[in-house]
Amino acid sequence: MQKINYKFNERGLVIELKKYIDGTYDEHYASDKYQATDVIIDSGHGEGFCMGNIMKYAKRYGNKEGKNRKDLLKILHYGIIMLNVHDTENEQ
């Protein structure tokens, strides 16, 4: 396996993103059998929901609570959910 010298700390940032995502499963949104996101995706609105949230958090970065990492992590998390929506819709 080739060792990659990441120029932009990708390895560390991916680890941070995973920890952030793991933490969302401990929040009250994940306490039910189905999260609201599950229902939204199942009703056929997953793409718009994810893209809307990506845009929302990108727009508020630097405005609400300043330039905070959590907004950036949310953008990445919704991007991952969007990848799952894309893959699920295109495997049929």
C-alpha positions in Angstrom: 0.0 0.0 0.0 1.4 3.4 -1.1 1.9 6.0 1.6 0.4 9.3 0.6 1.7 12.5 1.9 -1.5 14.5 1.9 -0.9 18.2 1.2 -4.1 19.5 2.7 -4.5 17.3 5.8 -7.1 15.2 4.1 -6.5 12.2 6.3 -7.0 14.2 9.5 -10.0 16.0 8.1 -11.7 12.8 7.0 -11.2 11.4 10.5 -12.7 14.6 12.0 -15.7 14.4 9.6 -16.3 10.8 10.6 -16.2 11.7 14.3 -18.7 14.5 13.6 -21.0 12.2 11.6 -20.8 9.5 14.4 -21.8 12.2 16.9 -24.9 13.1 15.0 -26.2 9.6 15.6 -26.2 10.3 19.4 -28.4 13.4 19.0 -32.1 13.5 19.5 -32.8 13.5 15.8 -31.5 9.9 15.6 -33.4 8.5 18.6 -36.4 7.3 16.6 -36.3 4.3 14.2 -36.5 6.7 11.3 -34.9 10.1 11.1 -36.6 12.9 9.3 -34.0 12.6 6.6 -35.1 9.0 6.0 -38.7 10.1 5.5 -37.7 13.0 3.2 -35.5 10.7 1.0 -38.1 8.0 0.9 -40.7 10.5 -0.3 -38.5 11.4 -3.3 -37.2 14.7 -2.0 -33.7 13.7 -0.9 -31.8 15.5 -3.7 -33.5 18.8 -3.1 -33.3 18.4 0.7 -29.6 17.7 0.6 -28.7 20.4 -1.9 -30.8 22.9 0.0 -29.0 22.1 3.2 -25.6 22.3 1.5 -26.6 25.8 0.2 -28.0 26.9 3.5 -24.9 26.0 5.5 -22.6 27.4 2.8 -24.6 30.7 2.9 -24.6 31.0 6.7 -20.8 30.2 7.0 -19.2 33.4 8.3 -22.6 34.9 9.3 -24.3 32.9 12.0 -21.8 32.2 14.8 -18.9 33.4 12.5 -16.7 31.2 10.5 -17.2 28.0 12.4 -16.1 24.5 11.5 -19.5 23.0 12.3 -21.2 24.6 9.3 -18.4 23.2 7.1 -18.8 19.7 8.6 -22.6 19.9 7.9 -21.9 20.8 4.3 -19.7 17.8 3.9 -22.2 15.5 5.8 -25.0 16.5 3.5 -22.7 16.0 0.6 -22.2 12.4 1.7 -25.9 11.9 2.2 -26.4 13.3 -1.3 -23.9 10.8 -2.7 -25.9 8.0 -1.1 -29.1 9.4 -2.6 -27.4 9.6 -6.0 -26.1 6.1 -5.7 -29.4 4.7 -4.6 -31.3 6.4 -7.3 -28.8 5.3 -10.0 -28.5 1.7 -9.1 -32.0 0.9 -10.3 
